[in-house]
Amino acid sequence: MESVCPICNCLYSYNIKCPKCGGAMKDYGVIQDYFDDYSPYLDRSITEEIDGVPKDECMHIFYCEVCDWDHRVAIQRILM
């Protein structure tokens, strides 16, 4: 069995309200994609080693387009 992120694999969706304005926050993907210009194109096994979160979590960035607030959310991986 392998552990996968339920958001990255479209198994779940998360609805998060902005703590500042109460607006809906959008998932802008995994934090590794924002390290530099080429990180979105690297294999996940490489970027997961340097993202700073435990191996059983996937760090996503949620963004509020209303008030320009972003929030990092650790998503628990599931076994498949």
C-alpha positions in Angstrom: 0.0 0.0 0.0 1.1 3.5 -0.6 0.1 6.7 1.1 -1.4 9.4 -1.1 -2.8 12.9 -0.6 -6.6 12.8 -0.9 -6.6 16.4 -2.4 -3.8 15.9 -4.9 -5.6 12.7 -6.1 -9.1 14.3 -6.2 -10.5 11.9 -3.6 -11.7 14.7 -1.3 -12.2 18.4 -1.5 -11.7 20.7 1.4 -13.9 23.8 2.1 -12.0 26.2 4.2 -13.3 29.7 5.3 -10.8 32.5 5.6 -10.0 33.3 9.2 -9.7 37.1 8.3 -12.9 37.8 6.2 -14.9 34.6 6.3 -14.7 34.1 2.5 -14.1 30.8 0.8 -10.5 29.9 0.4 -9.3 28.1 -2.8 -6.7 25.3 -2.8 -3.7 26.6 -4.7 -1.8 23.3 -4.6 1.1 21.9 -2.7 3.7 24.1 -1.1 6.5 22.5 -3.0 5.2 24.0 -6.3 6.1 27.4 -5.0 9.8 26.8 -4.0 11.2 28.0 -7.3 10.4 28.2 -11.1 11.2 24.5 -11.7 9.9 22.8 -8.6 6.4 22.1 -10.1 8.2 19.9 -12.7 10.3 17.9 -10.3 9.3 14.4 -9.2 7.2 14.5 -5.9 9.6 12.1 -4.3 12.3 14.8 -4.5 10.3 17.8 -3.3 8.7 15.8 -0.5 12.1 15.4 1.1 12.6 19.2 1.5 9.0 20.5 2.3 9.5 20.3 6.0 6.4 18.3 6.9 6.1 14.6 8.1 5.9 12.0 5.4 2.3 11.2 6.3 1.2 14.8 5.5 0.9 16.9 2.3 1.2 20.7 2.8 -1.3 22.7 0.7 -1.7 26.4 0.3 -5.2 27.8 0.5 -5.8 31.4 -0.7 -8.6 33.9 -0.2 -9.1 36.0 -3.3 -11.3 38.4 -1.3 -8.7 39.7 1.2 -5.5 38.3 -0.3 -4.8 36.0 2.7 -3.1 32.6 2.4 -2.9 29.8 4.8 -0.9 26.5 4.9 -2.9 23.4 5.7 -1.3 20.0 6.4 -3.5 17.3 4.8 -3.2 13.8 6.2 -2.2 11.2 3.6 -4.4 8.1 3.3 -3.4 4.5 2.4 -4.5 3.2 -0.9 
